Amino acid sequence: MPTAAKDYYRTLGIKRSATPDEVRKAYRRLARKLHPDVNPGNKASEDKFKDVQEAYDILSEPKKREFFDRAGFYSDQAFQHGADAYAGASEPAGRGPQAGGPPPNFDFSGFDFTDFGAGAGAGAGARRGGGGGASFRDIFSGIFNRQAAPAEANGADLEVQATVGFWEAIRGSVLRLNIPRQDRCPQCNGTGTGGRAGICPECGGKGQVVQTVNNMKFNLRCGACGGSGKAGAACPRCHGQGRVPATEPLEVRIKPGTREGARLRIPGKGNWGADASGDLYVIIRIQPHPLFVREADDIHVKVPVSMTEAALGAKIGVPTIDGKALLNIPAGTQSGQKFRMRERGVPSAQHDGIRGDEYVEVQVSVPKPRDERSRELLREYARLNPEDAREAVLKQAMS
């Protein structure tokens, strides 16, 4: 029976009219915030993460979302057998989710609809002169037109984000994760039943249940057992759902050269399904480095040089991801000038044998004279090389 209904829209912080893309974005935002790997040892955060995961599992599946919107609650058993039969066991007649429709397998046989007018008993049409009121069948076909939703056969995909270090992404590594997922119930092997066939708990073995609509009682085929009166006992561990929450440790191999935002697919490691389990997608986030800046497979780095090195030219040592390398800078190098070092970047994860480049930006360090002799030499240099460093800028401003 349904317990207190959860508001999955409120759990994800979205409107009931939210698009599938808005549902997915809301889930990703909350999952990044509440994931157990981000909040180790925080039980409250872990419980919220499970609620968010449950809400996404329901609202990301069109049929489940439609069921939830229609019934106002959700459980796998109710979804499998039809919301109305399940809700009718706990809601008064004419109220709650059942008011919008009957349990599945409603049987109209044995009823004569010929003389039923809208909202009236037998013969009303004749007594009112056959005036164009809706027939009894018209009324109840509008109320009893819903079908039981099929049981979910395929498990939902899962998506998690994992952060790796700068060097781990470049050199490759093994990422160890603990993934919360819905796994097959080990006690019932996913069947949802916990023992031999017995009496159906919904109808007490009669094969029929009583449904009351507008003070009228109808005997209906039991939607839980299909009218047989028999049913397997619900598994006590999964309560008939066939799936249980589980946390699975996984090792994910990170290839050398893995890029920021890479989406790694691990088949069959999403939520379990009777026909096929979903897939797990791991989104890679890379921690920044204090010196190197990575763009795709290229590396960017800023290197200081002295004024004399920039003016006279020099062979300088620069850092690369492979260690120190030599770079020739020509005489007259200006601050901010960039030099390309071919194949000194990151080995490509997509194309074997291909590497990116390293781009070195030179930053000229202006000296601070420490004695009068040094100042005199700089003055001598200025007399020998009279020039206005701002002349070009002033001409451009006046043009």
Contacts in CASP RR format, 6 or more apart in sequence:
PFRMAT RR
TARGET T0000
AUTHOR 0000-0000-0000
METHOD contacts of the structure
MODEL  1
MPTAAKDYYRTLGIKRSATPDEVRKAYRRLARKLHPDVNPGNKASEDKFK
DVQEAYDILSEPKKREFFDRAGFYSDQAFQHGADAYAGASEPAGRGPQAG
GPPPNFDFSGFDFTDFGAGAGAGAGARRGGGGGASFRDIFSGIFNRQAAP
AEANGADLEVQATVGFWEAIRGSVLRLNIPRQDRCPQCNGTGTGGRAGIC
PECGGKGQVVQTVNNMKFNLRCGACGGSGKAGAACPRCHGQGRVPATEPL
EVRIKPGTREGARLRIPGKGNWGADASGDLYVIIRIQPHPLFVREADDIH
VKVPVSMTEAALGAKIGVPTIDGKALLNIPAGTQSGQKFRMRERGVPSAQ
HDGIRGDEYVEVQVSVPKPRDERSRELLREYARLNPEDAREAVLKQAMS
1 86 0 8 1.000
1 89 0 8 1.000
1 90 0 8 1.000
2 73 0 8 1.000
2 75 0 8 1.000
2 78 0 8 1.000
2 86 0 8 1.000
2 87 0 8 1.000
2 90 0 8 1.000
5 72 0 8 1.000
5 73 0 8 1.000
5 74 0 8 1.000
6 51 0 8 1.000
6 54 0 8 1.000
6 55 0 8 1.000
6 73 0 8 1.000
6 74 0 8 1.000
8 54 0 8 1.000
8 55 0 8 1.000
8 58 0 8 1.000
8 59 0 8 1.000
8 68 0 8 1.000
8 74 0 8 1.000
9 15 0 8 1.000
9 16 0 8 1.000
9 18 0 8 1.000
9 55 0 8 1.000
9 59 0 8 1.000
11 51 0 8 1.000
11 52 0 8 1.000
11 54 0 8 1.000
11 55 0 8 1.000
12 18 0 8 1.000
12 23 0 8 1.000
12 26 0 8 1.000
12 27 0 8 1.000
12 30 0 8 1.000
12 52 0 8 1.000
12 55 0 8 1.000
12 56 0 8 1.000
12 59 0 8 1.000
13 26 0 8 1.000
14 22 0 8 1.000
14 23 0 8 1.000
14 26 0 8 1.000
16 69 0 8 1.000
18 26 0 8 1.000
18 59 0 8 1.000
20 60 0 8 1.000
20 62 0 8 1.000
23 56 0 8 1.000
23 59 0 8 1.000
23 60 0 8 1.000
24 56 0 8 1.000
24 60 0 8 1.000
27 52 0 8 1.000
27 55 0 8 1.000
27 56 0 8 1.000
27 60 0 8 1.000
28 159 0 8 1.000
28 161 0 8 1.000
30 48 0 8 1.000
30 49 0 8 1.000
30 52 0 8 1.000
31 49 0 8 1.000
31 52 0 8 1.000
31 53 0 8 1.000
31 56 0 8 1.000
31 159 0 8 1.000
31 160 0 8 1.000
31 161 0 8 1.000
32 38 0 8 1.000
32 161 0 8 1.000
34 45 0 8 1.000
34 46 0 8 1.000
34 48 0 8 1.000
34 49 0 8 1.000
34 52 0 8 1.000
35 49 0 8 1.000
35 160 0 8 1.000
35 161 0 8 1.000
36 42 0 8 1.000
36 45 0 8 1.000
36 46 0 8 1.000
36 49 0 8 1.000
36 178 0 8 1.000
36 180 0 8 1.000
36 247 0 8 1.000
37 162 0 8 1.000
37 177 0 8 1.000
37 178 0 8 1.000
38 45 0 8 1.000
39 45 0 8 1.000
39 46 0 8 1.000
49 180 0 8 1.000
50 180 0 8 1.000
50 245 0 8 1.000
53 180 0 8 1.000
57 64 0 8 1.000
57 156 0 8 1.000
57 182 0 8 1.000
57 271 0 8 1.000
58 64 0 8 1.000
58 65 0 8 1.000
58 68 0 8 1.000
58 74 0 8 1.000
59 65 0 8 1.000
59 68 0 8 1.000
60 156 0 8 1.000
61 152 0 8 1.000
61 156 0 8 1.000
63 149 0 8 1.000
63 150 0 8 1.000
63 152 0 8 1.000
64 74 0 8 1.000
64 79 0 8 1.000
64 149 0 8 1.000
64 152 0 8 1.000
66 149 0 8 1.000
67 74 0 8 1.000
67 78 0 8 1.000
67 79 0 8 1.000
67 82 0 8 1.000
67 83 0 8 1.000
67 149 0 8 1.000
68 74 0 8 1.000
70 83 0 8 1.000
70 97 0 8 1.000
70 146 0 8 1.000
71 78 0 8 1.000
71 83 0 8 1.000
71 84 0 8 1.000
71 87 0 8 1.000
71 97 0 8 1.000
72 97 0 8 1.000
73 83 0 8 1.000
73 87 0 8 1.000
73 97 0 8 1.000
75 86 0 8 1.000
75 241 0 8 1.000
76 151 0 8 1.000
76 152 0 8 1.000
76 240 0 8 1.000
76 241 0 8 1.000
76 242 0 8 1.000
76 243 0 8 1.000
77 86 0 8 1.000
77 234 0 8 1.000
77 239 0 8 1.000
77 240 0 8 1.000
77 241 0 8 1.000
78 86 0 8 1.000
78 87 0 8 1.000
79 149 0 8 1.000
79 151 0 8 1.000
79 152 0 8 1.000
80 148 0 8 1.000
80 149 0 8 1.000
80 150 0 8 1.000
80 151 0 8 1.000
81 104 0 8 1.000
81 148 0 8 1.000
81 223 0 8 1.000
81 224 0 8 1.000
82 103 0 8 1.000
82 104 0 8 1.000
82 146 0 8 1.000
82 148 0 8 1.000
82 149 0 8 1.000
82 223 0 8 1.000
83 97 0 8 1.000
83 98 0 8 1.000
83 146 0 8 1.000
83 149 0 8 1.000
84 97 0 8 1.000
84 98 0 8 1.000
84 100 0 8 1.000
84 101 0 8 1.000
84 102 0 8 1.000
84 103 0 8 1.000
84 104 0 8 1.000
84 146 0 8 1.000
85 103 0 8 1.000
85 104 0 8 1.000
85 202 0 8 1.000
85 209 0 8 1.000
85 222 0 8 1.000
85 223 0 8 1.000
85 224 0 8 1.000
87 96 0 8 1.000
87 97 0 8 1.000
87 98 0 8 1.000
88 97 0 8 1.000
88 98 0 8 1.000
88 103 0 8 1.000
88 211 0 8 1.000
89 202 0 8 1.000
91 97 0 8 1.000
91 98 0 8 1.000
91 99 0 8 1.000
93 211 0 8 1.000
93 212 0 8 1.000
93 213 0 8 1.000
93 215 0 8 1.000
94 212 0 8 1.000
94 213 0 8 1.000
94 214 0 8 1.000
98 211 0 8 1.000
100 143 0 8 1.000
100 146 0 8 1.000
101 143 0 8 1.000
101 144 0 8 1.000
101 145 0 8 1.000
101 146 0 8 1.000
102 143 0 8 1.000
102 144 0 8 1.000
102 146 0 8 1.000
102 211 0 8 1.000
102 213 0 8 1.000
102 218 0 8 1.000
102 220 0 8 1.000
103 209 0 8 1.000
103 211 0 8 1.000
103 220 0 8 1.000
103 222 0 8 1.000
103 223 0 8 1.000
104 146 0 8 1.000
104 147 0 8 1.000
104 148 0 8 1.000
104 223 0 8 1.000
105 148 0 8 1.000
105 220 0 8 1.000
105 221 0 8 1.000
105 222 0 8 1.000
105 223 0 8 1.000
105 226 0 8 1.000
105 227 0 8 1.000
106 144 0 8 1.000
106 211 0 8 1.000
106 218 0 8 1.000
106 220 0 8 1.000
106 221 0 8 1.000
107 220 0 8 1.000
107 221 0 8 1.000
108 137 0 8 1.000
108 140 0 8 1.000
111 136 0 8 1.000
112 122 0 8 1.000
113 135 0 8 1.000
113 136 0 8 1.000
113 137 0 8 1.000
115 122 0 8 1.000
115 123 0 8 1.000
115 124 0 8 1.000
115 125 0 8 1.000
115 126 0 8 1.000
116 122 0 8 1.000
116 123 0 8 1.000
116 124 0 8 1.000
116 125 0 8 1.000
116 135 0 8 1.000
116 136 0 8 1.000
116 137 0 8 1.000
116 139 0 8 1.000
117 123 0 8 1.000
117 124 0 8 1.000
117 125 0 8 1.000
117 128 0 8 1.000
117 133 0 8 1.000
117 134 0 8 1.000
117 135 0 8 1.000
117 136 0 8 1.000
117 139 0 8 1.000
118 133 0 8 1.000
118 134 0 8 1.000
118 135 0 8 1.000
118 136 0 8 1.000
118 138 0 8 1.000
118 139 0 8 1.000
119 136 0 8 1.000
119 139 0 8 1.000
119 214 0 8 1.000
120 128 0 8 1.000
121 136 0 8 1.000
125 131 0 8 1.000
125 133 0 8 1.000
140 213 0 8 1.000
143 213 0 8 1.000
148 223 0 8 1.000
151 274 0 8 1.000
152 273 0 8 1.000
152 274 0 8 1.000
153 273 0 8 1.000
153 274 0 8 1.000
153 275 0 8 1.000
153 276 0 8 1.000
154 273 0 8 1.000
154 275 0 8 1.000
154 276 0 8 1.000
154 277 0 8 1.000
154 278 0 8 1.000
155 182 0 8 1.000
155 270 0 8 1.000
155 271 0 8 1.000
155 272 0 8 1.000
155 273 0 8 1.000
155 276 0 8 1.000
155 277 0 8 1.000
155 278 0 8 1.000
156 182 0 8 1.000
156 270 0 8 1.000
156 271 0 8 1.000
156 278 0 8 1.000
157 270 0 8 1.000
157 271 0 8 1.000
157 278 0 8 1.000
157 279 0 8 1.000
157 280 0 8 1.000
157 281 0 8 1.000
158 179 0 8 1.000
158 181 0 8 1.000
158 269 0 8 1.000
158 270 0 8 1.000
158 271 0 8 1.000
158 278 0 8 1.000
158 279 0 8 1.000
158 280 0 8 1.000
158 281 0 8 1.000
159 280 0 8 1.000
159 281 0 8 1.000
159 282 0 8 1.000
159 283 0 8 1.000
160 177 0 8 1.000
160 179 0 8 1.000
160 280 0 8 1.000
160 281 0 8 1.000
160 282 0 8 1.000
160 283 0 8 1.000
161 282 0 8 1.000
161 283 0 8 1.000
161 284 0 8 1.000
161 285 0 8 1.000
162 175 0 8 1.000
162 177 0 8 1.000
162 252 0 8 1.000
162 282 0 8 1.000
162 283 0 8 1.000
162 284 0 8 1.000
162 285 0 8 1.000
163 285 0 8 1.000
163 286 0 8 1.000
163 287 0 8 1.000
164 173 0 8 1.000
164 175 0 8 1.000
164 254 0 8 1.000
164 258 0 8 1.000
164 284 0 8 1.000
164 285 0 8 1.000
164 286 0 8 1.000
164 287 0 8 1.000
165 286 0 8 1.000
165 287 0 8 1.000
166 286 0 8 1.000
166 287 0 8 1.000
166 288 0 8 1.000
166 289 0 8 1.000
166 292 0 8 1.000
166 294 0 8 1.000
168 254 0 8 1.000
169 254 0 8 1.000
169 257 0 8 1.000
169 258 0 8 1.000
169 259 0 8 1.000
169 260 0 8 1.000
169 284 0 8 1.000
169 286 0 8 1.000
170 256 0 8 1.000
170 257 0 8 1.000
170 294 0 8 1.000
170 321 0 8 1.000
170 346 0 8 1.000
170 347 0 8 1.000
171 256 0 8 1.000
171 257 0 8 1.000
172 253 0 8 1.000
172 254 0 8 1.000
172 255 0 8 1.000
172 256 0 8 1.000
172 257 0 8 1.000
172 258 0 8 1.000
173 254 0 8 1.000
174 251 0 8 1.000
174 252 0 8 1.000
174 253 0 8 1.000
174 254 0 8 1.000
175 251 0 8 1.000
175 252 0 8 1.000
175 253 0 8 1.000
175 254 0 8 1.000
175 282 0 8 1.000
176 249 0 8 1.000
176 250 0 8 1.000
176 251 0 8 1.000
176 252 0 8 1.000
177 249 0 8 1.000
177 250 0 8 1.000
177 251 0 8 1.000
177 252 0 8 1.000
177 282 0 8 1.000
178 247 0 8 1.000
178 248 0 8 1.000
178 249 0 8 1.000
178 250 0 8 1.000
179 247 0 8 1.000
179 248 0 8 1.000
179 249 0 8 1.000
179 250 0 8 1.000
179 269 0 8 1.000
179 270 0 8 1.000
179 280 0 8 1.000
180 245 0 8 1.000
180 246 0 8 1.000
180 247 0 8 1.000
181 245 0 8 1.000
181 246 0 8 1.000
181 247 0 8 1.000
181 248 0 8 1.000
181 269 0 8 1.000
181 270 0 8 1.000
181 271 0 8 1.000
181 272 0 8 1.000
181 280 0 8 1.000
182 243 0 8 1.000
182 244 0 8 1.000
182 245 0 8 1.000
182 246 0 8 1.000
182 271 0 8 1.000
182 272 0 8 1.000
183 243 0 8 1.000
183 244 0 8 1.000
183 245 0 8 1.000
183 246 0 8 1.000
183 248 0 8 1.000
183 271 0 8 1.000
183 272 0 8 1.000
184 190 0 8 1.000
184 242 0 8 1.000
184 243 0 8 1.000
184 244 0 8 1.000
184 272 0 8 1.000
184 273 0 8 1.000
185 192 0 8 1.000
185 235 0 8 1.000
185 237 0 8 1.000
185 238 0 8 1.000
185 241 0 8 1.000
185 242 0 8 1.000
185 243 0 8 1.000
185 244 0 8 1.000
186 237 0 8 1.000
186 244 0 8 1.000
187 194 0 8 1.000
187 235 0 8 1.000
187 236 0 8 1.000
187 237 0 8 1.000
187 238 0 8 1.000
188 194 0 8 1.000
188 235 0 8 1.000
188 237 0 8 1.000
188 238 0 8 1.000
188 240 0 8 1.000
188 242 0 8 1.000
190 235 0 8 1.000
190 238 0 8 1.000
190 242 0 8 1.000
190 243 0 8 1.000
190 272 0 8 1.000
190 274 0 8 1.000
191 235 0 8 1.000
191 242 0 8 1.000
192 234 0 8 1.000
192 235 0 8 1.000
192 238 0 8 1.000
192 240 0 8 1.000
192 241 0 8 1.000
192 242 0 8 1.000
193 232 0 8 1.000
193 233 0 8 1.000
193 234 0 8 1.000
193 235 0 8 1.000
193 240 0 8 1.000
194 232 0 8 1.000
194 233 0 8 1.000
194 234 0 8 1.000
194 235 0 8 1.000
194 236 0 8 1.000
195 232 0 8 1.000
195 233 0 8 1.000
195 235 0 8 1.000
196 232 0 8 1.000
196 233 0 8 1.000
197 230 0 8 1.000
197 231 0 8 1.000
197 232 0 8 1.000
198 230 0 8 1.000
198 231 0 8 1.000
198 232 0 8 1.000
198 233 0 8 1.000
199 205 0 8 1.000
199 229 0 8 1.000
199 230 0 8 1.000
199 231 0 8 1.000
200 207 0 8 1.000
200 222 0 8 1.000
200 224 0 8 1.000
200 225 0 8 1.000
200 227 0 8 1.000
200 228 0 8 1.000
200 229 0 8 1.000
200 230 0 8 1.000
200 231 0 8 1.000
201 224 0 8 1.000
201 231 0 8 1.000
201 234 0 8 1.000
202 209 0 8 1.000
202 222 0 8 1.000
202 223 0 8 1.000
202 224 0 8 1.000
202 225 0 8 1.000
202 231 0 8 1.000
203 209 0 8 1.000
203 222 0 8 1.000
203 224 0 8 1.000
203 225 0 8 1.000
203 227 0 8 1.000
203 229 0 8 1.000
204 229 0 8 1.000
205 225 0 8 1.000
205 229 0 8 1.000
205 230 0 8 1.000
206 222 0 8 1.000
206 229 0 8 1.000
207 221 0 8 1.000
207 222 0 8 1.000
207 225 0 8 1.000
207 226 0 8 1.000
207 227 0 8 1.000
207 228 0 8 1.000
207 229 0 8 1.000
208 219 0 8 1.000
208 220 0 8 1.000
208 221 0 8 1.000
208 222 0 8 1.000
208 227 0 8 1.000
209 219 0 8 1.000
209 220 0 8 1.000
209 222 0 8 1.000
209 223 0 8 1.000
210 217 0 8 1.000
210 218 0 8 1.000
210 219 0 8 1.000
210 220 0 8 1.000
211 217 0 8 1.000
211 218 0 8 1.000
211 220 0 8 1.000
212 218 0 8 1.000
221 227 0 8 1.000
222 229 0 8 1.000
224 231 0 8 1.000
225 231 0 8 1.000
234 240 0 8 1.000
235 242 0 8 1.000
237 244 0 8 1.000
238 244 0 8 1.000
243 271 0 8 1.000
243 272 0 8 1.000
243 273 0 8 1.000
248 269 0 8 1.000
250 266 0 8 1.000
250 269 0 8 1.000
250 280 0 8 1.000
252 264 0 8 1.000
252 266 0 8 1.000
252 282 0 8 1.000
254 264 0 8 1.000
254 284 0 8 1.000
255 349 0 8 1.000
256 347 0 8 1.000
256 349 0 8 1.000
257 297 0 8 1.000
257 346 0 8 1.000
257 347 0 8 1.000
257 348 0 8 1.000
257 349 0 8 1.000
258 284 0 8 1.000
258 286 0 8 1.000
258 349 0 8 1.000
259 284 0 8 1.000
259 286 0 8 1.000
259 296 0 8 1.000
259 297 0 8 1.000
259 349 0 8 1.000
260 284 0 8 1.000
260 285 0 8 1.000
260 286 0 8 1.000
260 294 0 8 1.000
261 283 0 8 1.000
261 284 0 8 1.000
261 285 0 8 1.000
261 286 0 8 1.000
262 283 0 8 1.000
262 284 0 8 1.000
262 349 0 8 1.000
263 281 0 8 1.000
263 282 0 8 1.000
263 283 0 8 1.000
263 284 0 8 1.000
264 281 0 8 1.000
264 282 0 8 1.000
264 283 0 8 1.000
264 284 0 8 1.000
265 279 0 8 1.000
265 280 0 8 1.000
265 281 0 8 1.000
266 279 0 8 1.000
266 280 0 8 1.000
266 281 0 8 1.000
266 282 0 8 1.000
267 279 0 8 1.000
268 276 0 8 1.000
268 277 0 8 1.000
268 278 0 8 1.000
268 279 0 8 1.000
268 280 0 8 1.000
269 277 0 8 1.000
269 278 0 8 1.000
269 279 0 8 1.000
269 280 0 8 1.000
270 277 0 8 1.000
270 278 0 8 1.000
270 279 0 8 1.000
270 280 0 8 1.000
271 277 0 8 1.000
271 278 0 8 1.000
272 278 0 8 1.000
286 294 0 8 1.000
291 301 0 8 1.000
291 319 0 8 1.000
292 299 0 8 1.000
292 300 0 8 1.000
292 301 0 8 1.000
292 319 0 8 1.000
292 321 0 8 1.000
293 299 0 8 1.000
293 300 0 8 1.000
293 301 0 8 1.000
294 300 0 8 1.000
294 346 0 8 1.000
296 356 0 8 1.000
297 345 0 8 1.000
297 346 0 8 1.000
297 347 0 8 1.000
297 348 0 8 1.000
297 354 0 8 1.000
297 355 0 8 1.000
297 356 0 8 1.000
298 345 0 8 1.000
298 346 0 8 1.000
298 356 0 8 1.000
298 357 0 8 1.000
298 358 0 8 1.000
298 359 0 8 1.000
299 320 0 8 1.000
299 321 0 8 1.000
299 344 0 8 1.000
299 345 0 8 1.000
299 346 0 8 1.000
299 356 0 8 1.000
299 357 0 8 1.000
299 358 0 8 1.000
299 359 0 8 1.000
300 358 0 8 1.000
300 359 0 8 1.000
300 361 0 8 1.000
301 318 0 8 1.000
301 319 0 8 1.000
301 320 0 8 1.000
301 358 0 8 1.000
301 359 0 8 1.000
301 360 0 8 1.000
301 361 0 8 1.000
302 360 0 8 1.000
302 361 0 8 1.000
302 363 0 8 1.000
303 316 0 8 1.000
303 317 0 8 1.000
303 318 0 8 1.000
303 319 0 8 1.000
303 360 0 8 1.000
303 361 0 8 1.000
303 362 0 8 1.000
303 363 0 8 1.000
304 363 0 8 1.000
304 364 0 8 1.000
304 365 0 8 1.000
305 314 0 8 1.000
305 316 0 8 1.000
305 329 0 8 1.000
305 333 0 8 1.000
305 362 0 8 1.000
305 363 0 8 1.000
305 364 0 8 1.000
305 365 0 8 1.000
306 364 0 8 1.000
306 365 0 8 1.000
306 367 0 8 1.000
307 364 0 8 1.000
307 365 0 8 1.000
307 366 0 8 1.000
307 367 0 8 1.000
309 316 0 8 1.000
309 329 0 8 1.000
309 333 0 8 1.000
310 329 0 8 1.000
310 332 0 8 1.000
310 333 0 8 1.000
310 334 0 8 1.000
310 335 0 8 1.000
310 362 0 8 1.000
310 364 0 8 1.000
311 331 0 8 1.000
311 332 0 8 1.000
312 331 0 8 1.000
312 332 0 8 1.000
313 328 0 8 1.000
313 329 0 8 1.000
313 330 0 8 1.000
313 331 0 8 1.000
313 332 0 8 1.000
313 333 0 8 1.000
314 328 0 8 1.000
314 329 0 8 1.000
315 326 0 8 1.000
315 327 0 8 1.000
315 328 0 8 1.000
315 329 0 8 1.000
316 326 0 8 1.000
316 327 0 8 1.000
316 329 0 8 1.000
317 324 0 8 1.000
317 325 0 8 1.000
317 326 0 8 1.000
317 327 0 8 1.000
318 324 0 8 1.000
318 325 0 8 1.000
318 326 0 8 1.000
318 327 0 8 1.000
318 341 0 8 1.000
318 360 0 8 1.000
319 325 0 8 1.000
320 341 0 8 1.000
320 344 0 8 1.000
320 345 0 8 1.000
320 358 0 8 1.000
321 344 0 8 1.000
321 345 0 8 1.000
321 346 0 8 1.000
321 358 0 8 1.000
322 344 0 8 1.000
325 341 0 8 1.000
325 344 0 8 1.000
327 339 0 8 1.000
327 341 0 8 1.000
327 360 0 8 1.000
329 339 0 8 1.000
329 362 0 8 1.000
333 362 0 8 1.000
333 364 0 8 1.000
334 362 0 8 1.000
334 364 0 8 1.000
335 362 0 8 1.000
335 363 0 8 1.000
335 364 0 8 1.000
336 361 0 8 1.000
336 362 0 8 1.000
336 363 0 8 1.000
336 364 0 8 1.000
337 361 0 8 1.000
337 362 0 8 1.000
338 359 0 8 1.000
338 360 0 8 1.000
338 361 0 8 1.000
338 362 0 8 1.000
339 359 0 8 1.000
339 360 0 8 1.000
339 362 0 8 1.000
340 357 0 8 1.000
340 358 0 8 1.000
340 359 0 8 1.000
340 360 0 8 1.000
341 357 0 8 1.000
341 358 0 8 1.000
341 359 0 8 1.000
341 360 0 8 1.000
342 357 0 8 1.000
343 355 0 8 1.000
343 356 0 8 1.000
343 357 0 8 1.000
344 355 0 8 1.000
344 356 0 8 1.000
344 357 0 8 1.000
344 358 0 8 1.000
345 355 0 8 1.000
345 356 0 8 1.000
345 357 0 8 1.000
345 358 0 8 1.000
346 355 0 8 1.000
346 356 0 8 1.000
347 353 0 8 1.000
347 354 0 8 1.000
347 355 0 8 1.000
347 356 0 8 1.000
348 354 0 8 1.000
348 355 0 8 1.000
348 356 0 8 1.000
367 374 0 8 1.000
369 375 0 8 1.000
369 378 0 8 1.000
END
